[in-house]
Amino acid sequence: MRLLIKNGNILSTEGEYKSDIYVEGEKIVAIGKDLDYEADEIVDATGKYVFPGGVDEHVHYGSFGTLDFNTSNAPVVGGTTTIVDFPNQIEGKSIKDSVNAANEKAKDVAMVDYAFHGMVMYPTEDLFDEILTLPDAGISTIKFFMAYKGTPYMVNDDWIFRALQVAKEAGVTVFLHAENGELVSLLQKQLVSEGKTDPIYHAASRPPIVEAEATRRAIYMAELADSPLFFVHVSTKESMEAIRDAYESGLSIYGETCTHYLTLTEESLAKPNFEGAKYVCSPALRKEEHVDALWQAVQKGWLKAVGSDHAANVGGFEVDKKKGIDDFTKIPNGCPSAQDRLALLWTYGVETKKITKEKFVELFATNPAKIVGLYPEKGQIAIGSDADIVIYDPEYRGKITVEHSYHQSDYNTFEGMDMIGRPEKVFLRGQLTAENGKFVGRKGQGKYIKAKPYGLCYDEFKEKEAVDEYAANNLSLQGSVKL
């Protein structure tokens, strides 16, 4: 397949420029003005933005009882061409075996390219030896939970600390869900005992301080282990500031936030007729001051990426969410959101001047690819990269609705919100896969992409190690000189 895209306004992390793109097979082979190649298809992108297909580093297609890869056409319709899934660790199985099991379910089904994180739920002493070999299996990241007491998800600090010590030897990035699980559990019980069972009390049971405390505690662990650390779904001003300050002090501490924390507030949890249950996710939605702080953080680079944290419950609102109608602690967590990540970042970020177009590309595609170890094949428009390309019509005006959602849940978290612009065409490795809000690809077209170790979180860590080694060697040499 030979594809020539003409006259597009190409967006990158460095700026905007008008150019043509020529694709052969699955790769970009030429970029320049007035390209004159023979092509099977020529697309005129005059007046359109052209940018790399999105990389969503945070989705749950194989965990939390969510929908499976049969709904993975949702992200690509929304301009995301690569997702990175968190498959649950299977009891009695290793991380690699659990990932392999997830891949068996994804192959020949996935409609978007995909990679996997490891997720630790049943740690044993074998874990630490396995971490050293994860990159050989294409797994460059591993996630731990500090929350969900009483379930296999919550892992004690000693396991996390020891994993940090080992992971740096293999270039594996530790991801962390930071909430104080002990305090959340206690607050939940107290609230329910007081008859406070509505969805709004989900936020009361997970106040900002439980996230801030766990974040600071984990930073201390990473500092003691002398290891990089990446925080997922940062939702509070205090947590973001702790990450920012740690990084600025010289530690390799990083984080992401998610689209719902940039566009929704805890007021959604108070909607009548149990509608607030649609917005139950963890960490909980926050007050407006946190939303404003997070927008500042992503623009300034204090948080490096924006994921969707997509988790669409199988039964949706009517079946799954209503399990907690008399007790908010029984409401399944999660929001269907992978399809709308681009629309929300562009409409409420770029169009409102909260972020630049360059920062949008960084948050939506380039940095996620770097963090997980999928760059430079993914996350950029460059010669030699995969031809994952979005042609974006900035003139489109519409609304986000469940009617046009491909996640197959019976509600959309962002129902009725404005959508400025829309992917006119989405190419996955050179193949047209989505067009004007419709999936036009095929089931099973997605490809498993093995991630590489030493992602973005190791960039400055490796430099620091080199400096420390140089300093140590010079100090040793100085000590050997006799005056």
Buried (B, 14 or more C-beta within 10 A) or exposed (E): BBBBBBBBBBBBBEEBEEBBBBBBEBBBBBBEEEBEBEBEEEBEBEEBBBBBBBBBBBBBBBBBEBBBBEBBBBBBBBBBBBBBBBBBBBEEBBBBBBBBBBBEBBBEBBBBBBBBBBBBBBBEEEBBEBBEBBBEBBBBBBBBBBBBBEEBBBBEBEBBBBBBBBBBEBBBBBBBBBBBBBBBBBBBEEBBEEEBBBBBBBBBBBBBEBBBBBBBBBBEBBBEBBBBBBBBBBBBBBBBBBBBBBBEEEBBBBBBBBBBBBBBBBBBBBBEEBBBBBBBBBBBBBBEEBBEBBBBBBBEBBBBBBBBBBBBBBBBBEEBBBBBBEBBBEBBBBBBBBBBBBBBBBBBBBBEEBBBBBBBBBBBBBBBBBBBBBBEBBBBBBEEBBBBBBBBBBEBEBBBEBEBBBBBBBBBBBBEBBBBBBBBBBBBBBBBBBBEBEBBBEBEBBBBBBBBBBBBBBBBBBEBEEEEEEEEEEEEEEEEEEE
